[in-house]
Amino acid sequence: MSGFASSVLSCLDRERLEEELDEVRVRGRNLSRLRRLTAFERAALEERERTARARLRNHEMEHGCER
């Protein structure tokens, strides 16, 4: 794969990972507005956000594409 094509793909991957992180944050915010979350639900949402953030950070380190 050429350098240009791989940089475009990595940027598309970064965009997808950013969207996943944003979706997790919005979901948590919306759920907490609807009702009080249980400790288990809050922990699960926090874990999903940590995972999404880690995947984005790993992508940045591997591909060097940052905004």
N, C-alpha and C positions, 0 to 999 in steps of 0.2 A: 504494500500500500504506500502511496506517495506521502510525503510529509504534509502536504496540504490536505489531502483526504483524511489522514489520521487526525490532524488538528481539528478539522471540521467535526469528525465523529466524536472526538473527546469533548468538544464544546457542546455537542448535542447531548452527550452523556451527562455533562455537568448541568445542563439546563434541566434534564429529566430528574436528576438527583436533587436539584434545588426545588423543583416542583413537588417532589415527594416530601421533602422536609417541610415545605410550606403547608402541604395538605395535612401532615401530622399535627402541626401547630394549630391550624385552623380547626381541625376536628376536636382537639383538646379544649380549645377556647369555647367552641360551640357547645360541647357536651357540658362543660362546667357552667355555662350560662343557663342550660336547661334544668339542671338539677345538681345536687351535691354528689360528687363522685365518691365512691368507696376508696379505701386505701389501695385495694387491689387494682381498681381501674386507673387510679392516678399513677400508680407504679408502672402499670402496663403502658400508659401513654408516655410517661417519662422515658421508659426503656425504648419505645419506638422512636422517640425524638433523638435520643442518644445514638441509636443505631443509624438513623438517617443522617445525622450530623457526621458520624464517623465514616460512613460510606462516601459522603461528599468530600471530607478532608482527605481520605485515602485516594480518591480520584485526583484531587488537586496535587497531591504529592507524586503520584505515579505519572501524571500527564503534564503537570506544570501549567495547567490552564486555570487561571484565576481571573476574576472580574476586577 
